[in-house]
Amino acid sequence: MHETDFTQADLTGSLFENCDLTKAIFQNSILEKTDFSTSYNFTIDPETNKVKKAKFSSNGLAGLLEKYDIDVV
């Protein structure tokens, strides 16, 4: 799902199973209860998207913190 634009999409309860979300855009999206636990290469800003109860693996944490320019190891 490279470069897919999810701007202002309501993806409540969706399952992104083993999705490569390289350069996908999540802006003002509703991602509540969405399962990203097996997805990778995503960048999602929790401050500009609704992510309550969304699922992420510990490997995906870097995609949630990218805007802070920190390294998660």
N, C-alpha and C positions, 0 to 999 in steps of 0.2 A: 504494500500500500504506500509506495514511495510518493512523496509530494502531494498526498491527498489533502484537500482543504476541508477541515471540519469546523470552520469558523461559524459560530452561533448555532451549531448543531445540537440537538437534544439526543444524546446517546445513552440516556438513562437505562441502566441494566444491560447494556450491550456486552458481548464477549468478543474480545480481540484475541483469538487463539493463535499463538505462534506467528504473530504479524510483525513484519519488518516495517516500522513506521518512520523510516529515514525521511527527513525533511517534511513530514506531515505537519500540518498547521492546526493547532488547537488554540483558538482565541475566542473568549466569551462563550465557551461550550459548556453544556451541562453533561458532566461525566459521572454523576452520582450513581453509585452501585455498579459502575462499569468495571469489568475484569480485564486488567492489563497484565495479569500475573505471568503470562508466558510470552508477552510481547517484548520487543526490544527496539533499540535505536530511536526512541521517542523523546521529544522534548515537550514537557507540559508545565506551564506555569500555574501553580496552585492559587496564585493571587488573582489571576485573570480568568480562571475556569472554576466551575463548581465541581469539586472532587470528593464531596462527603461520601464516606463508605465505599469509595473506589478501592480496588485491590491492585497492589503492585508487588512484585517480588523485590527482595533486597537488592538484586542485581539491577533493578530499574530505578533505584533511588537517584542515581546520577542524572537521569533524565528529568527529575523533578527539581533538581538543584542547579541545573546548568547556568541559569542566569546569574548565579552568584560567583561563577568562575572559581569553583573549588574542586579539588580532586577527591573523589570517593574511592577508597581502595579496599 
